[in-house]
Amino acid sequence: MTEKENIILAFDGKMPEKTPCFWTAAQLILSSAVKNIPTLGLTEGYDWFGVHWTATEDTGWMFSPTADKPHVLTDITKWREQVKFPDIEKIDWETAAANDMMFFNIDRENKVMDYYHGNGIFERLHFLMGFEEAMVAIIEEPEAVYDLMGAVADMYIAIAEKIDQYYKPDYYIFLDDYAHRLGLFVSPATFDKLFAPHLKRIVDFVGTTGMKFKMHCCGMQELLLDNFYKIGIRRFDPGQPCNDLVAMKKRYPDIAIMGGLDIQGVVDYPGVTEEQLRAEVRRCIREYGPMGGYIIFGATVALYMPEAYAPGQKMGIILDEYYKNVT
């Protein structure tokens, strides 16, 4: 069985031949046509909604909204006037896809391809207006929030259709962090009322394509597991160990969980040793591998650092220990 065939079994929630590793059996791809963040390679810039972003070394050069820039949306009840949506139909998707396939060196024969859609509906809300302001809007103007989330979901469905047509990935990863390490940003009831109906429309649409939906939710995603499952989500990442991953799998045996590595406590902890990294890989294979439907992964800041994959470096050590324990 190839690594690609093996990881597909796990992503289908089944018992693979061996515990698969995302970094050895899958590839991420982003679309240069989707301007949810500034162009890759820059350290700052605007997205297509007018939000200013900054990337720093501390975050592995991943973008975050710039704190001292004005918000795009200042009044949730005026979102129709203040939020300008891009015209998806005017984008040259064919050229973008061809360029992106070469840039990411996609190997369809040997690896599954995961399309990475950042800035989900909840994230887009607080990226437009700031986190505190978004929380206030959810409490004071839930109907306006619901309507804006519907418009954002419509746009994301239109994008998903283009991604399926021009990129044809195996999986469609939808990033929308509703949780942190200790709990949720919104209650399950609020999630069901304001966000779940629109997220379900995205999940349902992806289900009509050649792609399979994967939910990325950092933090304690298990607190929304029932809610996610109810709207048809069966694949989860980054599966941080602040969750009881074994209990999640026991609750819903048909789900797949990608994650397990303790990023905050081990992998990205300052001064982490080689033996600590190796021990963490062994722990994941030992604790989570037997449950099936598990793919070892961790959303480390080293994810996009090519030098980290060299022998003796952080990702190189993790991958070396992985192969020592599954072959």
C-alpha positions in Angstrom: 0.0 0.0 0.0 1.4 3.4 -0.9 1.5 6.3 1.5 -1.2 8.0 -0.5 -3.5 5.0 -0.3 -2.8 4.6 3.4 -3.6 8.2 4.3 -6.9 8.1 2.3 -8.0 5.2 4.5 -7.3 7.2 7.6 -9.1 10.3 6.2 -12.1 8.1 5.6 -12.1 7.3 9.3 -10.8 3.7 8.8 -7.9 1.7 10.1 -4.9 2.3 7.9 -2.0 -0.1 7.3 0.2 2.1 9.4 -0.3 5.5 11.1 0.0 8.0 8.3 1.9 11.3 8.5 0.5 14.4 6.8 3.9 15.7 5.9 4.9 12.6 4.0 1.7 11.6 2.3 0.0 15.0 1.6 0.6 18.4 0.1 -1.0 21.7 0.9 -1.9 24.1 -1.9 -3.2 27.7 -1.7 -4.7 29.6 -4.6 -2.9 32.8 -5.6 -6.3 34.0 -7.0 -7.8 34.0 -3.5 -6.6 37.1 -1.8 -7.9 36.3 1.7 -4.4 37.3 2.9 -1.6 39.3 1.1 0.5 37.7 -1.6 2.7 35.0 -0.2 6.3 36.1 0.1 5.3 39.6 1.4 5.6 40.5 5.1 2.6 42.9 5.1 -0.2 44.1 2.8 -3.9 44.2 2.3 -6.4 41.4 1.4 -9.2 41.8 -1.1 -11.6 43.1 1.6 -9.1 45.9 2.6 -7.9 44.3 5.8 -4.2 45.0 6.5 -2.1 42.0 7.5 1.5 41.5 8.9 3.6 38.4 8.9 6.4 38.0 11.5 9.1 35.4 12.3 7.4 34.7 15.6 4.4 33.2 13.8 6.5 31.3 11.2 5.7 34.1 8.7 2.0 33.4 8.9 -0.2 36.5 8.6 -2.3 38.2 11.3 -4.4 41.3 11.0 -2.3 44.4 11.9 -3.4 45.7 15.3 -3.0 49.4 14.7 -4.8 49.7 11.3 -8.4 50.9 11.1 -11.1 48.2 10.8 -13.0 47.8 7.5 -16.3 47.2 9.2 -17.2 49.7 12.0 -20.9 49.1 12.2 -22.3 45.6 11.8 -25.7 47.0 10.8 -24.0 48.8 7.8 -22.1 45.8 6.5 -23.8 46.0 3.1 -22.3 49.5 2.6 -19.0 49.0 4.3 -17.9 45.5 3.1 -17.0 45.3 -0.6 -17.0 41.7 -2.0 -14.6 40.8 -4.8 -16.0 39.6 -8.2 -15.1 35.9 -8.3 -16.1 35.7 -12.0 -13.5 38.2 -13.1 -10.6 36.2 -11.9 -8.4 34.2 -14.3 -8.6 31.0 -12.4 -7.1 28.8 -15.1 -3.8 30.8 -15.2 -3.7 31.0 -11.4 -4.2 27.2 -11.0 -1.5 26.4 -13.6 1.0 28.7 -11.8 0.1 27.4 -8.4 0.5 23.7 -9.4 4.1 24.5 -10.4 4.9 26.7 -7.4 3.7 24.1 -4.9 5.3 21.2 -7.0 2.1 19.1 -6.8 2.7 15.4 -7.0 -0.8 13.9 -7.6 0.5 10.4 -8.2 2.1 9.9 -4.8 0.4 12.4 -2.5 -3.1 13.7 -1.7 -3.6 17.3 -2.4 -5.2 19.5 0.3 -6.6 22.9 -0.7 -6.2 25.3 2.2 -9.0 27.9 2.5 -8.1 30.3 5.2 -10.3 32.8 7.0 -13.7 31.0 7.5 -16.9 32.8 8.1 -16.4 33.5 11.9 -12.8 34.5 11.3 -13.8 36.8 8.5 -16.2 38.5 10.8 -13.6 39.4 13.4 -10.9 40.1 10.8 -13.2 42.8 9.3 -14.2 44.5 12.5 -11.8 43.4 15.3 -12.3 40.6 17.8 -13.8 42.5 20.7 -16.2 44.4 18.3 -17.2 41.2 16.7 -18.1 39.6 20.0 -20.2 42.7 20.9 -21.9 42.5 17.5 -22.8 38.8 18.1 -24.6 39.8 21.3 -26.2 43.1 20.2 -27.0 42.6 16.5 -27.2 38.8 15.9 -29.5 39.2 12.8 -27.0 41.5 11.1 -24.2 39.0 11.9 -26.3 36.1 10.5 -26.9 38.0 7.3 -23.2 39.0 6.8 -22.2 35.4 7.5 -24.6 34.3 4.8 -23.1 36.7 2.3 -19.5 35.5 3.2 -20.6 31.9 2.8 -22.1 32.6 -0.6 -18.8 34.0 -1.7 -16.9 31.0 -0.3 -19.2 28.6 -2.1 -18.5 30.4 -5.3 -14.7 30.1 -4.6 -15.1 26.4 -3.8 -16.7 25.8 -7.1 -13.7 27.4 -8.9 -11.2 25.4 -6.8 -12.9 22.2 -7.7 -13.1 23.1 -11.4 -9.5 24.3 -11.8 -7.5 22.7 -9.0 -9.3 19.5 -8.4 -7.8 18.8 -4.9 -8.7 15.7 -2.9 -9.6 17.7 0.2 -10.9 21.1 0.9 -9.6 22.4 4.3 -11.8 25.1 5.7 -10.1 27.1 8.5 -12.5 28.6 11.1 -11.3 28.7 14.7 -14.2 28.8 17.1 -12.1 27.7 20.1 -8.9 28.4 22.1 -6.9 26.0 24.2 -9.2 26.3 27.2 -12.6 26.7 25.7 -14.8 28.3 23.0 -15.1 31.8 21.6 -18.8 31.4 21.1 -21.3 29.0 22.8 -22.6 25.9 21.0 -26.0 27.6 21.0 -24.6 30.7 19.3 -22.7 28.6 16.9 -25.8 26.7 15.9 -27.8 29.9 15.5 -25.5 32.2 13.7 -22.8 30.1 12.0 -23.8 26.5 11.6 -26.5 27.1 8.9 -24.0 28.8 6.7 -21.2 26.4 7.4 -23.5 23.6 6.5 -24.2 25.1 3.1 -20.5 25.1 2.5 -20.1 21.5 3.7 -23.1 20.4 1.6 -21.7 22.1 -1.5 -18.3 20.6 -1.2 -20.0 17.3 -0.9 -21.4 17.7 -4.4 -17.9 18.1 -5.9 -14.9 15.9 -6.3 -13.5 17.3 -3.0 -13.9 16.1 0.6 -14.5 18.6 3.3 -12.1 18.9 6.2 -12.7 21.2 9.2 -9.8 23.1 10.7 -10.6 24.4 14.2 -7.8 25.1 16.6 -8.3 24.7 20.4 -11.0 22.7 22.1 -12.9 21.6 19.0 -14.3 18.7 20.9 -16.7 21.2 22.6 -18.4 21.6 19.2 -17.9 18.0 18.0 -21.7 17.2 18.2 -22.5 20.5 16.4 -19.9 19.8 13.6 -21.0 16.2 13.2 -24.6 17.2 12.9 -23.9 19.4 9.9 -22.0 16.6 8.1 -18.3 17.2 9.1 -16.3 14.0 9.4 -12.6 15.2 9.1 -10.9 17.4 11.7 -7.6 19.1 12.2 -5.3 20.2 13.8 -6.6 17.9 16.6 -4.6 19.5 19.4 -4.1 17.4 22.6 -6.0 19.9 24.7 -8.9 17.7 23.3 -9.5 14.1 24.4 -8.8 12.8 20.9 -9.5 9.2 21.8 -12.8 10.1 23.4 -13.7 12.0 20.2 -13.0 8.9 18.1 -15.0 6.7 20.4 -17.9 9.0 20.3 -18.0 9.1 16.5 -16.0 6.1 15.1 -16.4 7.2 11.5 -14.5 10.5 11.9 -10.9 11.2 11.0 -8.6 13.3 13.2 -5.4 14.9 11.9 -3.1 16.2 14.6 -2.0 14.9 18.1 1.4 16.6 18.4 1.6 18.9 21.3 2.8 22.0 19.6 2.5 24.6 22.4 3.9 22.3 25.1 6.6 20.4 23.1 7.2 21.1 19.4 7.3 24.9 19.5 8.3 25.2 23.1 11.5 27.3 23.5 14.5 25.1 24.1 12.8 21.8 23.2 15.3 19.0 22.8 15.7 16.4 20.2 14.7 13.6 22.6 11.5 15.5 23.6 10.5 15.8 19.9 11.2 12.1 19.3 9.3 11.1 22.5 6.3 13.2 21.4 6.1 11.5 18.0 6.3 8.1 19.7 3.5 9.1 22.1 1.2 10.1 19.3 1.7 6.9 17.4 1.3 4.8 20.6 -1.8 6.7 21.9 -3.7 7.6 18.8 -2.6 5.2 16.1 -4.6 2.2 17.4 -7.9 4.1 17.2 -7.8 4.3 13.4 -8.8 7.3 11.4 -5.7 9.1 12.7 -3.1 11.1 10.9 -0.1 12.5 12.8 0.2 16.3 12.4 0.7 19.5 14.2 0.2 23.2 13.2 3.7 24.2 14.1 5.2 27.6 13.2 7.9 25.5 11.4 5.3 24.3 8.9 6.3 26.7 6.2 10.0 26.9 6.9 11.9 24.7 4.4 15.1 24.8 6.5 13.2 23.1 9.4 12.9 19.9 7.3 16.7 19.4 7.1 18.2 16.4 9.0 18.8 17.4 12.6 16.3 20.3 12.4 12.9 20.3 14.1 10.8 18.9 11.3 13.6 16.6 10.1 13.8 15.1 13.6 10.0 14.6 13.7 9.9 12.9 10.3 13.0 10.7 11.1 11.4 9.5 14.3 8.1 8.9 12.5 9.7 6.6 9.9 11.6 4.7 12.7 8.4 3.8 14.3 6.1 2.9 11.4 8.4 0.9 9.2 
